[in-house]
Amino acid sequence: MERRFTDLLIVGAGVAGAYAALSAKAEGARVLVVSKDPLPAGSTPYAQGGIAIPLDDADIEAHLEDTLRAGRGLVEAEVARSILRDAPRVFEHLLELGVPFEPTPTREGGHGRARVRHAGGDRSGMILLETLFSRLDAPRLEGYMATRLLVEGGRVAGAELLGPDGPIWVEAGAVLLASGGLGQLFPVTTNPPGATGDGMVLAWQAGATLRDLEFVQFHPTALPSGDLISEACRGEGAILINARGERFMPGYDPMAELAPRDVVARAVHRERQETGGVFLDLRPIPDLLVRFPTVVAAARALGFDPQKAPVPVAPAAHYAMGGVKVDAQGFTGIPGLYAVGEVASSGLHGANRLASNSLLEGLVLGERAAVSALRTLVTPQNPRPLSARSLDPAFVRPLRARMEQAAGLIRRGENLEAALEWVQTLPVSETEMAPRPWLEAAHLATLARLLLKAALLREESRGAHFREDFPKPSPAPYHTEVRGLDVVHRVL
Ligand SMILES: Cc1cc2nc3c(=O)[nH]c(=O)nc-3n(C[C@H](O)[C@H](O)[C@H](O)COP(=O)(O)OP(=O)(O)OC[C@H]3O[C@@H](n4cnc5c(N)ncnc54)[C@H](O)[C@@H]3O)c2cc1C
């Protein structure tokens, strides 16, 4: 077995992993970045909207208010405030690195002001990632999947990676998970195929806590292919109409098309059920082709011309608000293990993410976690791997169908219970090594089980989690936490 050694092993090469790597390199550390798929990989390159940055000191509190409102009582206000305070400095750094931000910010859903920064029209994520990697001088392994964490004396001390020529071990002073979300749990998702929640399962197996897994944000306006039509389009004037040609959002919320995502997504879901379809009319946007070339190309690839007629849209699984519970430094509580970006639950998003806050979170916490991890490095002596899990990938399609039906936009206790019962019958087995699709299938099944348990426990409706049998929020907000096999909830 090939063995490698590094100070900081970063699992994931999206915005969080890339910025963490740059930050660790700036501290003079040895860094190894690993990505399951060849770069550009993960959700980051798909990000169209941009990065939300407070406009000035006074706007920090206004941005916080918007974040708190979207998060429906579950945002950790101090964590959020600290991230927003760091945002302008990180933005300046990105400009220094050469990210070609456009001079004027735009306004997106849930934001009271135009504070979302774009680069390259709707190619913000791709341009950001390209710039970060153009500045990063660190070894990276592309096409290597972290399959098991290595542990030693209660610490995480590296990971086993499955590469094209078989497994290798990377022993590290600390491991930073930046492995993204879990959109592949659902049949229609804006996330790339690699978004199978690997990092959440690896951290959970190592004893970390998973928090608020039930909060999955569905993007209200995806094309039938899962390609997203950015919120920015609605910010610039696009309107939603139902199959009868009626504009319906003003009837659901005073902010109409710019209401928080959960409100818009459920309205779209209802109108699709009641009228047979929902369409986004992009024609009110001036210079549509110049401003949103990716959206226009994706619609045209499906045979629709948004410059001529409204295009059909539906909600799609988009963003995991929950994940590995971390503190404001990205620390999981397990020595040697950090988690940042979408894999983590830092407290910024609460029950619903405010648009364009996630790239920001990846940047700010990526930097903080890298710097903190480097302060606590321990050279491994003889670490051993935890076991991996394996499941026949033939179960993934029925699993997704179950998740959509039971844990999609509208949930009910009996459906969640039936799905949980079924998921528990899946033959997930412990293994030393299995092919990638078998490992990913087991990760999805494991997360499905934990997510369904958390969704059952949350007997209320809040943010992205809507229970028809408990349609109101409970008076006191609480988090759900999964650690080991137990699900516990904790009142704030
Ligand atoms: C279509 C779309 C549009 C979006 N638009 C915006 C937006 O405008 N603004 C905004 O703020 N947010 C947006 N988001 C959300 C945002 O893009 C993501 O939350 C963010 O990019 C996640 O970054 P990350 O670094 O945590 O993970 P990702 O960018 O998802 O990267 C994950 C990395 O981990 C790797 N990986 C995963 N598992 C393993 C493993 N087992 N071993 C090794 N490597 C692994 C992947 O290969 C990849 O390199 C959007 C998301 C999507 C899908």
The ligand as a Tripos MOL2 file, in Angstrom:
@<TRIPOS>MOLECULE
LIG
   53    58     1     0     0
SMALL
NO_CHARGES

@<TRIPOS>ATOM
      1 C1        -26.3360   24.8400   -9.3900 C.3       1 LIG1
      2 C2        -25.8910   25.4930   -8.1100 C.ar      1 LIG1
      3 C3        -25.8550   26.8760   -8.0110 C.ar      1 LIG1
      4 C4        -25.4350   27.4850   -6.8310 C.ar      1 LIG1
      5 N1        -25.3540   28.8450   -6.7550 N.ar      1 LIG1
      6 C5        -24.8310   29.4160   -5.6490 C.ar      1 LIG1
      7 C6        -24.5800   30.8130   -5.5880 C.ar      1 LIG1
      8 O1        -24.8050   31.5300   -6.5470 O.2       1 LIG1
      9 N2        -24.0560   31.3230   -4.4500 N.ar      1 LIG1
     10 C7        -23.7560   30.5560   -3.3690 C.ar      1 LIG1
     11 O2        -23.2750   31.0780   -2.3490 O.2       1 LIG1
     12 N3        -23.9670   29.2270   -3.4090 N.ar      1 LIG1
     13 C8        -24.4790   28.6380   -4.5240 C.ar      1 LIG1
     14 N4        -24.6600   27.2930   -4.5500 N.ar      1 LIG1
     15 C9        -24.2270   26.4870   -3.4120 C.3       1 LIG1
     16 C10       -22.7080   26.4340   -3.4310 C.3       1 LIG1
     17 O3        -22.2630   26.3490   -4.7610 O.3       1 LIG1
     18 C11       -22.1980   25.2410   -2.6690 C.3       1 LIG1
     19 O4        -22.8150   25.1410   -1.4190 O.3       1 LIG1
     20 C12       -20.7060   25.3810   -2.4650 C.3       1 LIG1
     21 O5        -20.0600   25.5930   -3.7000 O.3       1 LIG1
     22 C13       -20.1630   24.1470   -1.7880 C.3       1 LIG1
     23 O6        -18.7760   24.2800   -1.7730 O.3       1 LIG1
     24 P1        -17.9080   23.1770   -1.0550 P.3       1 LIG1
     25 O7        -16.5040   23.6220   -1.2260 O.co2     1 LIG1
     26 O8        -18.4270   22.9500    0.3040 O.co2     1 LIG1
     27 O9        -18.2090   21.8230   -1.8680 O.3       1 LIG1
     28 P2        -18.2220   21.5070   -3.4240 P.3       1 LIG1
     29 O10       -17.9880   22.6840   -4.2670 O.co2     1 LIG1
     30 O11       -19.4520   20.7180   -3.6740 O.co2     1 LIG1
     31 O12       -16.9480   20.5770   -3.6090 O.3       1 LIG1
     32 C14       -16.8990   19.2870   -3.0620 C.3       1 LIG1
     33 C15       -15.5620   18.6810   -3.3840 C.3       1 LIG1
     34 O13       -15.3990   17.4930   -2.6110 O.3       1 LIG1
     35 C16       -15.0230   16.4220   -3.4470 C.3       1 LIG1
     36 N5        -15.4500   15.1820   -2.7820 N.ar      1 LIG1
     37 C17       -16.6780   14.8020   -2.3800 C.ar      1 LIG1
     38 N6        -16.6240   13.6080   -1.7560 N.ar      1 LIG1
     39 C18       -15.3190   13.2370   -1.7520 C.ar      1 LIG1
     40 C19       -14.6190   12.1080   -1.2720 C.ar      1 LIG1
     41 N7        -15.2290   11.0940   -0.6460 N.pl3     1 LIG1
     42 N8        -13.2860   12.0480   -1.4720 N.ar      1 LIG1
     43 C20       -12.6280   13.0400   -2.1160 C.ar      1 LIG1
     44 N9        -13.2410   14.1510   -2.5950 N.ar      1 LIG1
     45 C21       -14.5690   14.2340   -2.4050 C.ar      1 LIG1
     46 C22       -15.6680   16.7440   -4.7720 C.3       1 LIG1
     47 O14       -15.0540   16.0330   -5.8220 O.3       1 LIG1
     48 C23       -15.3890   18.2470   -4.8340 C.3       1 LIG1
     49 O15       -14.0550   18.4760   -5.2190 O.3       1 LIG1
     50 C24       -25.0880   26.6750   -5.7260 C.ar      1 LIG1
     51 C25       -25.1250   25.2780   -5.8410 C.ar      1 LIG1
     52 C26       -25.5180   24.6900   -7.0200 C.ar      1 LIG1
     53 C27       -25.5480   23.1890   -7.1090 C.3       1 LIG1
@<TRIPOS>BOND
     1     1     2 1
     2     2     3 ar
     3     2    52 ar
     4     3     4 ar
     5     4     5 ar
     6     4    50 ar
     7     5     6 ar
     8     6     7 ar
     9     6    13 1
    10     7     8 2
    11     7     9 ar
    12     9    10 ar
    13    10    11 2
    14    10    12 ar
    15    12    13 ar
    16    13    14 ar
    17    14    15 1
    18    14    50 ar
    19    15    16 1
    20    16    17 1
    21    16    18 1
    22    18    19 1
    23    18    20 1
    24    20    21 1
    25    20    22 1
    26    22    23 1
    27    23    24 1
    28    24    25 2
    29    24    26 1
    30    24    27 1
    31    27    28 1
    32    28    29 2
    33    28    30 1
    34    28    31 1
    35    31    32 1
    36    32    33 1
    37    33    34 1
    38    33    48 1
    39    34    35 1
    40    35    36 1
    41    35    46 1
    42    36    37 ar
    43    36    45 ar
    44    37    38 ar
    45    38    39 ar
    46    39    40 ar
    47    39    45 ar
    48    40    41 1
    49    40    42 ar
    50    42    43 ar
    51    43    44 ar
    52    44    45 ar
    53    46    47 1
    54    46    48 1
    55    48    49 1
    56    50    51 ar
    57    51    52 ar
    58    52    53 1
@<TRIPOS>SUBSTRUCTURE
     1 LIG1         1 GROUP 0 **** ****
